[in-house]
Amino acid sequence: MACIGNLLERILTELSGVDLFVADLKAMEAYAYYLYYLAKLWTKPLPEVYDPEDVADYFTCRPHVVALRLLEVFSAFASAAIRIRTSGVKKFYMSSMDKSIGGDVAQYGFGLVLKETMLNLGPTFIKVGQSLSTRPDIIGSEISKALSELHDQIPPFPRTLAMEIIEDELGSPVETYFSHLSEEPVAAASFGQVYKGCTVEGINVAVKVQRPNLRHVVVRDIYILRLGLGLLQKIAKRKSDLRLYADELGKGLVGELDYTLEAANASEFMQAHAPFPFIRAPKVYQHLSRKRVLTMEWMAGESPRDLIDMSTTVSIGDGSDYSKRKQSDARRRLLDLVNKGVEASLIQLLETGLLHADPHPGNLRFLDFGLLCRMQKKHQFAMLASIVHIVNGDWSLLVQALTEMDVVRPGTNIRRVTMDLEDALGEVEFKDGIPDVKFSKVLGKIWSVALKYHFRMPPYYTLVLRSLASLEGLAVAADPKFKTFEAAYPFVVRKLLTDNTAATRRILHLVVLNRRKEFQWQKLALFLRTGATR
């Protein structure tokens, strides 16, 4: 101790008063820079574009916000788990279930609890639930059925808030632009709600208004999801970075929050599909659209769900011929809508390569353009080939097409994949040369093989499968015998017969010639017969 004291005394005697003053100034400067840095972090706004580092900087300074949300999420799911475990769950929901619901009642009850939990947790969780509802191959048909109600049961936010947002975005009172806006929203979604209105020029419009404070809510939840996936990666000792899934979701959801991007998407979609008269997209009124307000042409049309209700329900006390004709007409209109939907999906897939990226029944009329997916030409032709190979029951060529679509990972044992696909799909029966099986069943079989071999699922691939499965679900409600392949194959044949390119000629050769270059007359006859129906 004495030595240390002597050393300090020597240093202090060697330093002059000026040196000590300068050292104090430098220390104060360092503290000032540190305080300035903290102040910049605290005043830094939430990023407009999703960036993981910027988001992390923002919420690191606000640990209380994250902690409170974590507590809320944990409490919601803990409460749901308790309700599911209790024996009274089934009885509690039995009264709310429609008698027509078949299948596993317990699974449906679980789905209802999950649906209510996601509704209570807000927009981000509602979006996740809506995505899950289109994947019965993963979560089961009964849970999917329960979660599908998230598309219709989202509560609206007050009209006064909506009017304030419109005025803030457009910069003037609502009356300056609109002579009328409906008192109640005509539709409420997870990220916004729509009012029917009329401009001062007398044009009927749909005005979409974003929910208040939505950006903060969505980005906060994505940040929490990213933390959770990072923790899971460490616990499971995974080499791949699981947080990338949260980043991908974050980019997509934050992109949906900018209605100027949606307006551009709608215009691009309308222009790309102008040659196809039965595909329509509403006109966007740019001068009445901003980041949180989107004004589009009002388009009247039939709701798929209304047609389902009309086609499956007979009015009480009215068993007349008129009632039966009304029911039959609803079935006919629903099937016509679905057939057009199948062809519209194939046109997006095989002609334009511009896919509507949220293909649930509520968006069947292409009124929401928050997300679009763009396909490469090579993927378009590979998808075309895969449909042909499924119809022909040629599973080895199907695996080849999946490889060209970048679905099968490099280094995968192709022979084993082919054998497993043959085992899974070998039981498929053919009627008049077309697979006599539901598309959703084929999809489930392919998914089981995909999960086993860790296939990649490019966005366009998932979207197409979701869209066709969703359309088939609507059609089966009106006609249990509806087959997606039967509805889709004529368009595929027309595409192959009219598109004279090297890629389509190669697919045609695979259809009509076997490996020994011999004509397959039966397949050729089916091909020409199907083409003649167009």
LUMVO-893068 format. One line per field, with one value per residue (C-alpha): residue number from 0; x, y, z. Coordinates in steps of 0.25 Angstrom, whole numbers, plus 2048, in hexadecimal, padded with zeros to 3 digits. Example, Ala and Ser with C-alpha at 12.3 -4.5 7.8 and 13.67 -1.06 7.14 Angstrom:
<sites>
tilum (0 | 1)
c1 (831 | 837)
c2 (7EE | 7FC)
c3 (81F | 81D)
</sites>
This chain:
<sites>
tilum (0 | 1 | 2 | 3 | 4 | 5 | 6 | 7 | 8 | 9 | 10 | 11 | 12 | 13 | 14 | 15 | 16 | 17 | 18 | 19 | 20 | 21 | 22 | 23 | 24 | 25 | 26 | 27 | 28 | 29 | 30 | 31 | 32 | 33 | 34 | 35 | 36 | 37 | 38 | 39 | 40 | 41 | 42 | 43 | 44 | 45 | 46 | 47 | 48 | 49 | 50 | 51 | 52 | 53 | 54 | 55 | 56 | 57 | 58 | 59 | 60 | 61 | 62 | 63 | 64 | 65 | 66 | 67 | 68 | 69 | 70 | 71 | 72 | 73 | 74 | 75 | 76 | 77 | 78 | 79 | 80 | 81 | 82 | 83 | 84 | 85 | 86 | 87 | 88 | 89 | 90 | 91 | 92 | 93 | 94 | 95 | 96 | 97 | 98 | 99 | 100 | 101 | 102 | 103 | 104 | 105 | 106 | 107 | 108 | 109 | 110 | 111 | 112 | 113 | 114 | 115 | 116 | 117 | 118 | 119 | 120 | 121 | 122 | 123 | 124 | 125 | 126 | 127 | 128 | 129 | 130 | 131 | 132 | 133 | 134 | 135 | 136 | 137 | 138 | 139 | 140 | 141 | 142 | 143 | 144 | 145 | 146 | 147 | 148 | 149 | 150 | 151 | 152 | 153 | 154 | 155 | 156 | 157 | 158 | 159 | 160 | 161 | 162 | 163 | 164 | 165 | 166 | 167 | 168 | 169 | 170 | 171 | 172 | 173 | 174 | 175 | 176 | 177 | 178 | 179 | 180 | 181 | 182 | 183 | 184 | 185 | 186 | 187 | 188 | 189 | 190 | 191 | 192 | 193 | 194 | 195 | 196 | 197 | 198 | 199 | 200 | 201 | 202 | 203 | 204 | 205 | 206 | 207 | 208 | 209 | 210 | 211 | 212 | 213 | 214 | 215 | 216 | 217 | 218 | 219 | 220 | 221 | 222 | 223 | 224 | 225 | 226 | 227 | 228 | 229 | 230 | 231 | 232 | 233 | 234 | 235 | 236 | 237 | 238 | 239 | 240 | 241 | 242 | 243 | 244 | 245 | 246 | 247 | 248 | 249 | 250 | 251 | 252 | 253 | 254 | 255 | 256 | 257 | 258 | 259 | 260 | 261 | 262 | 263 | 264 | 265 | 266 | 267 | 268 | 269 | 270 | 271 | 272 | 273 | 274 | 275 | 276 | 277 | 278 | 279 | 280 | 281 | 282 | 283 | 284 | 285 | 286 | 287 | 288 | 289 | 290 | 291 | 292 | 293 | 294 | 295 | 296 | 297 | 298 | 299 | 300 | 301 | 302 | 303 | 304 | 305 | 306 | 307 | 308 | 309 | 310 | 311 | 312 | 313 | 314 | 315 | 316 | 317 | 318 | 319 | 320 | 321 | 322 | 323 | 324 | 325 | 326 | 327 | 328 | 329 | 330 | 331 | 332 | 333 | 334 | 335 | 336 | 337 | 338 | 339 | 340 | 341 | 342 | 343 | 344 | 345 | 346 | 347 | 348 | 349 | 350 | 351 | 352 | 353 | 354 | 355 | 356 | 357 | 358 | 359 | 360 | 361 | 362 | 363 | 364 | 365 | 366 | 367 | 368 | 369 | 370 | 371 | 372 | 373 | 374 | 375 | 376 | 377 | 378 | 379 | 380 | 381 | 382 | 383 | 384 | 385 | 386 | 387 | 388 | 389 | 390 | 391 | 392 | 393 | 394 | 395 | 396 | 397 | 398 | 399 | 400 | 401 | 402 | 403 | 404 | 405 | 406 | 407 | 408 | 409 | 410 | 411 | 412 | 413 | 414 | 415 | 416 | 417 | 418 | 419 | 420 | 421 | 422 | 423 | 424 | 425 | 426 | 427 | 428 | 429 | 430 | 431 | 432 | 433 | 434 | 435 | 436 | 437 | 438 | 439 | 440 | 441 | 442 | 443 | 444 | 445 | 446 | 447 | 448 | 449 | 450 | 451 | 452 | 453 | 454 | 455 | 456 | 457 | 458 | 459 | 460 | 461 | 462 | 463 | 464 | 465 | 466 | 467 | 468 | 469 | 470 | 471 | 472 | 473 | 474 | 475 | 476 | 477 | 478 | 479 | 480 | 481 | 482 | 483 | 484 | 485 | 486 | 487 | 488 | 489 | 490 | 491 | 492 | 493 | 494 | 495 | 496 | 497 | 498 | 499 | 500 | 501 | 502 | 503 | 504 | 505 | 506 | 507 | 508 | 509 | 510 | 511 | 512 | 513 | 514 | 515 | 516 | 517 | 518 | 519 | 520 | 521 | 522 | 523 | 524 | 525 | 526 | 527 | 528 | 529 | 530 | 531 | 532 | 533)
c1 (800 | 80B | 812 | 805 | 803 | 811 | 80E | 802 | 809 | 814 | 80A | 802 | 80F | 814 | 806 | 803 | 7F6 | 7F4 | 7F6 | 7EC | 7E2 | 7E4 | 7E2 | 7D5 | 7D0 | 7D3 | 7CB | 7C0 | 7C0 | 7BF | 7B3 | 7AD | 7AF | 7A9 | 79D | 79B | 79C | 791 | 788 | 78A | 785 | 779 | 775 | 777 | 76A | 765 | 76B | 761 | 768 | 76A | 779 | 77C | 788 | 780 | 774 | 77D | 783 | 775 | 770 | 77D | 77A | 76C | 76D | 760 | 758 | 75E | 75C | 74E | 74A | 752 | 749 | 73D | 740 | 744 | 737 | 72E | 734 | 735 | 726 | 723 | 72B | 723 | 716 | 71A | 71E | 712 | 707 | 6FC | 702 | 6FA | 6ED | 6F0 | 6F2 | 6E7 | 6DC | 6E4 | 6E7 | 6DF | 6D9 | 6DE | 6ED | 6F2 | 6FF | 707 | 6FE | 70A | 713 | 709 | 707 | 716 | 716 | 70B | 713 | 720 | 717 | 712 | 720 | 726 | 71A | 71D | 72C | 72A | 72D | 73B | 735 | 728 | 731 | 739 | 72B | 726 | 732 | 731 | 722 | 727 | 730 | 727 | 732 | 73A | 730 | 724 | 717 | 70F | 719 | 71A | 70B | 70B | 716 | 710 | 705 | 711 | 70E | 700 | 6FF | 709 | 703 | 704 | 70A | 702 | 6FD | 702 | 711 | 70F | 70A | 716 | 720 | 71A | 71B | 729 | 72D | 726 | 729 | 71A | 70D | 706 | 6FB | 705 | 707 | 6FA | 6EC | 6E8 | 6EF | 6E7 | 6E5 | 6EA | 6F5 | 6F1 | 6FD | 707 | 714 | 720 | 728 | 71C | 70E | 706 | 6FB | 6F2 | 6F2 | 6EF | 6F9 | 6F5 | 6F5 | 6EA | 6F3 | 6F0 | 6FD | 702 | 70B | 715 | 71A | 725 | 724 | 72A | 738 | 739 | 748 | 74C | 744 | 748 | 757 | 757 | 751 | 75B | 766 | 761 | 75F | 76D | 772 | 76B | 770 | 77E | 77C | 777 | 782 | 78C | 784 | 782 | 791 | 78C | 797 | 78D | 789 | 77A | 779 | 779 | 76A | 766 | 76E | 767 | 759 | 75D | 760 | 753 | 74A | 751 | 750 | 741 | 740 | 744 | 738 | 73F | 746 | 739 | 734 | 740 | 73D | 72F | 732 | 73D | 733 | 728 | 732 | 738 | 72A | 723 | 723 | 71A | 70C | 707 | 713 | 710 | 717 | 712 | 717 | 71F | 71D | 72B | 727 | 71E | 729 | 734 | 73C | 730 | 725 | 722 | 716 | 712 | 706 | 6FA | 6F8 | 6EB | 6EC | 6E7 | 6ED | 6F2 | 6ED | 6DF | 6DE | 6E3 | 6D8 | 6CD | 6D1 | 6D2 | 6C6 | 6B7 | 6AE | 6A5 | 697 | 69A | 69C | 696 | 69C | 6A0 | 6A9 | 6AF | 6B2 | 6B8 | 6C1 | 6C5 | 6C8 | 6D1 | 6D9 | 6DA | 6DF | 6E9 | 6EF | 6F0 | 6F7 | 700 | 703 | 707 | 70F | 717 | 719 | 71D | 727 | 72D | 72E | 736 | 73F | 741 | 73E | 742 | 74A | 744 | 73D | 733 | 73A | 72E | 725 | 71A | 70B | 709 | 713 | 70E | 70A | 718 | 714 | 721 | 72E | 737 | 740 | 744 | 74D | 755 | 75A | 765 | 762 | 76A | 761 | 755 | 758 | 75C | 74F | 748 | 750 | 74C | 73D | 73F | 747 | 73D | 732 | 73A | 73E | 74D | 753 | 762 | 760 | 758 | 764 | 76C | 763 | 763 | 772 | 771 | 768 | 773 | 76A | 773 | 780 | 78E | 794 | 786 | 785 | 77C | 779 | 774 | 76C | 766 | 763 | 75C | 754 | 750 | 74C | 744 | 73D | 73D | 72F | 729 | 71E | 71C | 70F | 70E | 71D | 71C | 720 | 713 | 718 | 716 | 722 | 723 | 725 | 731 | 736 | 736 | 73E | 748 | 74A | 74C | 758 | 75D | 75E | 765 | 770 | 770 | 76B | 76C | 75F | 761 | 756 | 750 | 74F | 747 | 73E | 73A | 737 | 72F | 727 | 723 | 720 | 718 | 710 | 70D | 708 | 6FE | 6FA | 6F8 | 6EE | 6E5 | 6E9 | 6F0 | 6F5 | 6FC | 70B | 715 | 71D | 711 | 70F | 71D | 722 | 71B | 722 | 72F | 72D | 729 | 736 | 73E | 738 | 738 | 745 | 750 | 75C | 768 | 763 | 755 | 759 | 762 | 756 | 74E | 758 | 757 | 748 | 747 | 755 | 75A | 769 | 76B | 765 | 758 | 74B | 742 | 735 | 72C | 732 | 732 | 723 | 720 | 728 | 721 | 713 | 716 | 71B | 70E | 706 | 70C)
c2 (800 | 809 | 807 | 80B | 817 | 81B | 819 | 821 | 82D | 82D | 82D | 839 | 841 | 83F | 844 | 852 | 859 | 85B | 84C | 849 | 853 | 84E | 83F | 843 | 84A | 83D | 835 | 83F | 83E | 82F | 830 | 83A | 831 | 825 | 82D | 833 | 824 | 820 | 82C | 829 | 81A | 81F | 829 | 820 | 81D | 80F | 80B | 80D | 801 | 7F4 | 7F3 | 7E9 | 7F1 | 7FE | 7F7 | 7F1 | 7FF | 805 | 7FA | 7F8 | 806 | 803 | 7F6 | 7F9 | 7F8 | 7EB | 7E5 | 7E9 | 7E3 | 7D6 | 7D6 | 7D8 | 7CD | 7C3 | 7C6 | 7C4 | 7B7 | 7B2 | 7B5 | 7AE | 7A2 | 7A1 | 7A2 | 797 | 78E | 790 | 786 | 791 | 796 | 78D | 790 | 79E | 79F | 794 | 79E | 7A7 | 79C | 79A | 78C | 78B | 78B | 77D | 777 | 778 | 781 | 782 | 787 | 792 | 796 | 798 | 7A0 | 7A9 | 7AC | 7AF | 7B8 | 7C0 | 7C1 | 7C6 | 7D0 | 7D5 | 7D7 | 7E0 | 7E2 | 7DB | 7CE | 7CF | 7CF | 7C3 | 7BC | 7C0 | 7BA | 7AD | 7AC | 7A9 | 79D | 792 | 788 | 78D | 791 | 788 | 78B | 78D | 797 | 79E | 79F | 7A6 | 7B0 | 7B3 | 7BB | 7C5 | 7CA | 7CF | 7D1 | 7DD | 7E8 | 7F6 | 802 | 80F | 817 | 824 | 81F | 81B | 829 | 82F | 826 | 82A | 838 | 837 | 830 | 838 | 845 | 84B | 848 | 83B | 843 | 84A | 83D | 834 | 838 | 82B | 820 | 815 | 815 | 807 | 800 | 7F6 | 7ED | 7ED | 7E6 | 7E4 | 7F0 | 7F9 | 7FB | 7FF | 80A | 80B | 81A | 824 | 82E | 83D | 83A | 82F | 823 | 817 | 812 | 809 | 810 | 807 | 80D | 807 | 804 | 80E | 80C | 800 | 801 | 801 | 7F5 | 7ED | 7F0 | 7ED | 7E0 | 7DC | 7E0 | 7D7 | 7CC | 7CE | 7CD | 7C0 | 7BA | 7BE | 7B7 | 7AB | 7AA | 7AA | 79F | 796 | 799 | 79B | 7A0 | 7A8 | 7B6 | 7B4 | 7C3 | 7C4 | 7BF | 7CB | 7D5 | 7CF | 7D1 | 7DF | 7E4 | 7DE | 7E4 | 7F1 | 7F2 | 7F0 | 7FD | 806 | 808 | 80F | 802 | 7FB | 806 | 803 | 7F4 | 7F5 | 7FE | 7F4 | 7E8 | 7EF | 7F2 | 7E4 | 7DD | 7E7 | 7DD | 7D3 | 7D9 | 7D1 | 7D6 | 7E3 | 7EC | 7F9 | 807 | 80E | 81D | 822 | 830 | 82A | 820 | 821 | 818 | 815 | 817 | 810 | 814 | 80B | 809 | 803 | 7F5 | 7ED | 7DE | 7D1 | 7CD | 7BE | 7BC | 7C1 | 7B8 | 7AC | 7B0 | 7B1 | 7A4 | 79B | 7A1 | 7A0 | 7AA | 7A5 | 7A3 | 7A5 | 797 | 79D | 79B | 7AA | 7A7 | 79B | 7A3 | 7AE | 7A4 | 79E | 7AB | 7AF | 7A2 | 7A5 | 7B3 | 7AE | 7A4 | 7AE | 7B7 | 7AC | 7A8 | 7B6 | 7B7 | 7AA | 7B0 | 7BD | 7B6 | 7AF | 7BC | 7C2 | 7B6 | 7B2 | 7BF | 7CC | 7C6 | 7D1 | 7CA | 7D0 | 7CC | 7CB | 7C1 | 7BE | 7BE | 7CC | 7D1 | 7C9 | 7D5 | 7DB | 7E7 | 7E7 | 7E9 | 7EA | 7DF | 7DB | 7CF | 7CF | 7C2 | 7BF | 7B9 | 7AC | 7AA | 7AD | 7A2 | 798 | 79A | 798 | 78B | 787 | 788 | 77F | 775 | 774 | 772 | 767 | 760 | 762 | 764 | 763 | 76F | 776 | 775 | 77B | 786 | 789 | 78A | 794 | 79C | 79D | 795 | 789 | 78C | 789 | 77C | 776 | 767 | 768 | 759 | 758 | 765 | 75E | 751 | 758 | 760 | 754 | 74D | 75A | 75C | 74E | 74C | 757 | 752 | 758 | 75B | 75E | 760 | 76B | 768 | 765 | 76B | 779 | 783 | 785 | 776 | 776 | 782 | 77B | 770 | 779 | 781 | 774 | 771 | 77F | 780 | 772 | 777 | 786 | 78C | 79B | 7A2 | 7AE | 7B9 | 7B7 | 7A8 | 7A9 | 7B4 | 7AB | 79F | 7A8 | 7AE | 7A1 | 79A | 7A6 | 7A6 | 797 | 799 | 7A3 | 79A | 78E | 795 | 796 | 789 | 77E | 778 | 784 | 781 | 78C | 784 | 782 | 791 | 795 | 78B | 791 | 79F | 797 | 790 | 79D | 7A3 | 798 | 798 | 7A7 | 7AB | 7A7 | 7A8 | 79E | 79C | 798 | 78F | 788 | 786 | 781 | 777 | 771 | 770 | 769 | 761 | 757 | 756 | 74D | 758 | 750 | 757 | 755 | 755 | 755 | 761 | 768 | 765 | 76B | 777 | 77A | 777 | 780 | 78B | 78A | 78E | 79C)
c3 (800 | 803 | 7F6 | 7EF | 7F7 | 7F4 | 7E5 | 7E5 | 7EC | 7E2 | 7D6 | 7DC | 7DF | 7D1 | 7CB | 7CB | 7CE | 7BF | 7BC | 7C6 | 7C0 | 7B2 | 7B7 | 7BE | 7B1 | 7A9 | 7B3 | 7B2 | 7A3 | 7A3 | 7AC | 7A3 | 797 | 79F | 7A3 | 795 | 78F | 799 | 796 | 787 | 789 | 792 | 788 | 77B | 775 | 772 | 764 | 758 | 751 | 759 | 75C | 768 | 76D | 76D | 774 | 77E | 781 | 783 | 78D | 794 | 79A | 79D | 7A5 | 7AD | 7A0 | 79C | 7AA | 7AB | 79E | 7A1 | 7AE | 7A6 | 79C | 7A6 | 7AE | 7A2 | 79E | 7AC | 7AE | 7A1 | 7A5 | 7B2 | 7AB | 7A1 | 7AC | 7B4 | 7B1 | 7AF | 7A2 | 799 | 7A1 | 7A0 | 791 | 78E | 78E | 784 | 77A | 76E | 76D | 75F | 765 | 764 | 767 | 774 | 77D | 787 | 77D | 778 | 787 | 788 | 77B | 781 | 78D | 785 | 77C | 788 | 78E | 780 | 77F | 78D | 78A | 77F | 770 | 76F | 775 | 76D | 760 | 765 | 768 | 75A | 754 | 75C | 758 | 74A | 74E | 752 | 74E | 759 | 764 | 761 | 75A | 767 | 76C | 75F | 75E | 76B | 768 | 75A | 762 | 765 | 757 | 75B | 76A | 76C | 774 | 76E | 774 | 777 | 76B | 772 | 772 | 763 | 75F | 767 | 75F | 752 | 755 | 75A | 74E | 743 | 74B | 74A | 750 | 74B | 745 | 73B | 734 | 737 | 736 | 73E | 746 | 74C | 75B | 75D | 756 | 74B | 74F | 75A | 758 | 761 | 75C | 758 | 755 | 749 | 747 | 73B | 737 | 72C | 727 | 725 | 716 | 718 | 717 | 720 | 727 | 731 | 73C | 744 | 751 | 759 | 767 | 771 | 776 | 76E | 76A | 778 | 77C | 770 | 771 | 780 | 77E | 773 | 77C | 788 | 77E | 779 | 788 | 78A | 77D | 781 | 78F | 788 | 77F | 78B | 792 | 786 | 782 | 774 | 76A | 761 | 766 | 76A | 76B | 75C | 75C | 765 | 75C | 750 | 757 | 75C | 74E | 748 | 753 | 754 | 745 | 746 | 74F | 744 | 73B | 731 | 72E | 72D | 724 | 71A | 71C | 718 | 70B | 707 | 709 | 701 | 6F6 | 6F5 | 6F5 | 6EC | 6E0 | 6E9 | 6EA | 6F5 | 6FE | 703 | 70D | 713 | 70E | 718 | 71B | 71D | 722 | 72D | 731 | 73B | 744 | 74E | 744 | 737 | 72E | 723 | 719 | 720 | 71A | 71C | 71C | 723 | 730 | 72F | 73D | 73A | 72E | 737 | 741 | 736 | 730 | 73D | 744 | 741 | 747 | 753 | 74F | 740 | 739 | 72C | 71F | 71F | 72B | 725 | 718 | 720 | 727 | 71A | 713 | 71F | 71D | 70E | 711 | 71B | 712 | 707 | 710 | 714 | 706 | 703 | 70F | 70B | 6FD | 703 | 70C | 700 | 6F8 | 703 | 705 | 6F6 | 6EE | 6F6 | 701 | 70A | 716 | 720 | 72D | 736 | 730 | 73A | 737 | 73B | 731 | 726 | 71F | 71F | 728 | 731 | 72B | 737 | 732 | 724 | 720 | 713 | 70C | 704 | 6F6 | 6F9 | 705 | 6FD | 6F3 | 6FE | 705 | 6F8 | 6F6 | 704 | 702 | 6F5 | 6FD | 708 | 6FE | 6F7 | 704 | 700 | 70E | 709 | 700 | 70B | 714 | 708 | 706 | 716 | 714 | 709 | 712 | 71D | 726 | 727 | 72E | 727 | 72C | 72F | 72C | 71F | 71E | 72D | 72B | 71E | 726 | 731 | 728 | 720 | 72E | 732 | 725 | 71F | 724 | 71C | 712 | 705 | 6FE | 6EF | 6F0 | 6FB | 70A | 711 | 71E | 726 | 723 | 732 | 734 | 72A | 730 | 73E | 738 | 732 | 73F | 747 | 73D | 73D | 74C | 74D | 743 | 747 | 73A | 738 | 736 | 72D | 730 | 722 | 724 | 731 | 72C | 720 | 729 | 733 | 728 | 721 | 72E | 733 | 726 | 727 | 735 | 730 | 724 | 72C | 735 | 728 | 721 | 729 | 71C | 717 | 713 | 712 | 708 | 6FF | 6FF | 6FD | 6F3 | 6E7 | 6E9 | 6EA | 6DD | 6D6 | 6DB | 6D6 | 6C8 | 6C6 | 6CC | 6C2 | 6CA | 6CD | 6DB | 6D7 | 6CC | 6D6 | 6DF | 6D3 | 6D0 | 6DE | 6DC | 6CF | 6CF | 6D9 | 6DC | 6D0 | 6C7 | 6C4 | 6C3 | 6CF | 6C8 | 6D4 | 6DA | 6CC | 6CB | 6D9 | 6D6 | 6C9 | 6CE | 6DA | 6D1 | 6C8 | 6D4 | 6D4)
</sites>
